């Protein structure tokens, strides 16, 4: 392969049948950058895809994420009431995962380097296998926020998503509380107390003022969620 554009074109040539089978659309920019998405009842599923250029070798890196419109509506409403430490967007994702977060969380890629069309086919076959066997089933599973609630807010709540199989990203505790409320499994009050106690325990430490700001965000969210109905 002579260029990263050629590498992208060949990759998508072999990958698109799998993507189309599962309802994904592929939109290409002039430089063959791919935007891969599918609409769901509650938002959008995204397959983030990039090609790393190590000329004459190339490597695919990809991951899955989900946008939930209801979660983002709440975050946008909260942002109008109080300035958030980390700004949210209408198209912010609420959960992210990849082969690496599930199997090799300290690494960022796993597919082999590619120099020939045969090597592209090998990488795409590995990628397609993960999409079919793991990626798409998890995307479907997480349409039900109760599944996310059980993982993040279970009997042993996550303190962070660092090196966890699934990543909620920025505003982790705000998202977990919104998910808990919408999931309607009776975890919300317990998790609000857990998060509040966690922040309060940090007030007298080096970055205590930052935790007071985060506490104010959580308390404002709690006021807002009193008017929010569960999704189930």
C-alpha positions in Angstrom: 0.0 0.0 0.0 1.3 3.4 -1.0 -0.7 5.7 1.3 -3.0 5.9 4.3 -5.9 6.7 1.9 -5.3 3.4 0.1 -5.1 1.6 3.4 -8.5 3.1 4.5 -10.1 2.2 1.2 -9.0 -1.4 1.3 -10.0 -1.7 5.0 -13.5 -0.4 4.3 -13.9 -2.5 1.2 -13.6 -5.7 3.3 -15.3 -4.3 6.4 -18.4 -2.7 5.0 -20.4 -6.0 4.5 -20.2 -6.7 8.3 -21.1 -3.1 9.1 -24.1 -3.0 6.7 -25.3 -6.4 8.1 -25.7 -4.7 11.5 -27.3 -1.5 10.2 -24.3 0.8 10.3 -23.9 3.5 7.7 -20.4 4.6 6.5 -19.9 8.2 5.5 -16.5 9.2 4.0 -14.8 12.5 3.9 -12.6 13.6 1.0 -9.6 12.0 2.7 -11.5 8.8 3.3 -12.0 9.4 7.0 -14.9 7.2 8.0 -17.9 8.2 10.1 -19.6 4.9 11.1 -23.0 5.1 13.0 -26.4 3.5 13.3 -29.5 5.0 14.9 -31.2 3.3 17.8 -34.5 3.8 19.6 -32.7 5.9 22.3 -29.9 7.6 20.4 -26.9 6.5 18.3 -24.3 3.7 18.2 -20.9 4.7 17.0 -18.0 2.7 15.8 -15.0 5.0 16.1 -12.4 4.1 13.4 -9.0 5.5 12.7 -6.0 4.4 10.6 -2.6 4.9 12.1 0.2 5.8 9.7 3.5 4.1 10.2 4.5 4.2 6.5 5.0 1.7 5.0 2.9 0.0 7.6 -0.6 1.0 8.8 -2.7 -0.1 11.7 -6.4 0.0 12.5 -7.7 1.3 15.8 -11.4 1.2 16.6 -13.9 1.3 19.5 -17.6 1.4 20.2 -19.6 4.1 22.0 -23.2 4.9 22.6 -25.2 8.1 22.7 -28.4 8.1 24.8 -30.6 11.1 24.0 -32.4 11.0 27.4 -29.1 11.1 29.3 -27.8 14.0 27.2 -31.1 15.9 27.6 -30.6 15.8 31.4 -27.0 16.8 31.2 -27.8 19.7 28.9 -30.5 20.8 31.3 -28.1 20.5 34.3 -25.6 22.6 32.4 -28.1 25.4 32.0 -28.5 25.4 35.8 -24.9 25.1 36.9 -21.6 25.3 35.1 -20.1 21.9 34.9 -16.4 21.2 35.5 -16.4 19.3 32.2 -18.6 20.6 29.5 -21.1 18.2 27.9 -22.3 18.2 24.3 -25.6 17.1 22.8 -23.8 14.2 21.1 -21.7 13.1 24.1 -21.4 9.4 24.6 -22.3 7.8 27.9 -20.4 4.5 27.5 -17.3 3.4 25.5 -15.6 0.0 25.1 -13.2 -1.7 22.8 -11.3 -5.0 22.5 -8.6 -3.4 24.6 -10.8 -2.1 27.4 -12.2 -5.6 27.7 -9.0 -7.6 27.3 -5.9 -5.3 27.5 -6.9 -2.1 29.3 -3.3 -0.8 29.6 -2.9 -0.9 25.8 -4.6 1.0 23.0 -4.4 -1.3 20.0 -4.3 -5.0 19.2 -4.6 -5.5 15.5 -1.4 -6.3 13.5 0.5 -3.8 11.3 -0.5 -4.0 7.6 1.6 -3.5 4.5 -0.2 -5.7 2.0 -3.8 -6.3 1.0 -3.6 -9.8 2.5 -2.6 -8.3 5.8 -5.6 -5.9 5.6 -7.9 -8.8 5.1 -6.4 -10.5 8.1 -6.9 -7.4 10.3 -10.5 -6.9 9.1 -11.3 -10.6 9.7 -10.1 -10.1 13.4 -12.1 -6.9 13.6 -15.2 -8.4 12.1 -15.1 -11.3 14.5 -15.0 -8.9 17.5 -17.8 -6.8 16.0 -20.0 -9.9 15.5 -19.3 -11.8 18.7 -18.8 -9.0 21.2 -19.3 -5.5 19.9 -22.8 -5.6 18.5 -24.2 -7.8 21.3 -22.9 -5.3 23.9 -24.4 -2.4 22.0 -27.7 -4.1 22.1 -27.3 -5.0 25.8 -26.6 -1.5 26.8 -29.8 -0.1 25.1 -31.2 -1.2 28.5 -29.7 1.2 31.1 -30.5 -1.4 33.8 -27.6 -3.4 32.4 -25.2 -0.4 32.9 -26.7 0.3 36.3 -26.0 -3.2 37.5 -22.3 -3.0 36.4 -21.4 0.4 37.6 -23.7 0.8 40.6 -23.9 -2.8 41.8 -23.1 -4.2 45.2 -19.6 -2.9 44.9 -19.9 0.5 43.1 -17.1 1.6 40.9 -15.1 4.4 42.3 -13.8 5.2 38.9 -13.8 3.7 35.4 -10.0 3.8 35.1 -8.9 0.5 33.5 -12.4 -0.8 33.7 -14.0 -2.8 30.8 -16.5 0.0 30.1 -15.8 3.7 30.3 -18.3 6.4 31.1 -15.8 9.1 30.5 -16.1 12.7 31.8 -18.6 13.5 34.5 -18.5 9.9 35.5 -20.5 10.3 38.7 -23.1 12.6 37.1 -23.7 10.0 34.4 -23.8 7.1 36.9 -26.5 8.9 38.9 -28.6 9.7 35.8 -28.3 6.1 34.6 -29.3 4.9 38.1 -32.4 7.1 38.1 -33.5 6.3 34.6 -32.9 2.5 35.1 -35.5 2.5 38.0 -34.0 -0.4 39.9 -34.1 1.4 43.3 -30.3 2.1 43.4 -30.5 5.9 43.0 -30.8 6.9 46.7 -28.0 4.6 47.7 -25.8 5.8 44.9 -26.5 9.5 45.6 -25.4 8.9 49.3 -22.4 6.9 48.1 -21.2 9.7 45.7 -21.9 12.4 48.3 -20.0 10.6 51.0 -17.1 10.0 48.6 -16.8 13.7 47.8 -17.2 14.8 51.4 -14.4 12.5 52.4 -12.1 14.5 50.1 -12.9 18.0 51.4 -10.0 18.2 53.7 -7.5 16.8 51.3 -5.2 18.7 48.9 -7.8 19.3 46.2 -10.8 19.7 48.6 -12.1 22.8 46.8 -12.4 20.8 43.6 -14.5 18.2 45.4 -16.8 20.9 46.8 -17.4 22.1 43.3 -18.3 18.5 42.2 -20.5 18.1 45.2 -22.5 21.2 44.2 -23.0 19.7 40.7 -24.3 16.4 42.2 -26.6 18.2 44.6 -28.1 20.3 41.7 -28.5 17.1 39.7 -30.4 15.5 42.6 -32.8 18.4 42.6 -33.3 18.1 38.9 -33.8 14.3 39.0 -36.6 14.5 41.5 -38.8 15.5 38.5 -37.4 12.8 36.2 -39.3 9.6 35.6 -37.6 6.2 35.0 -37.5 4.7 31.6 -39.0 1.3 32.7 
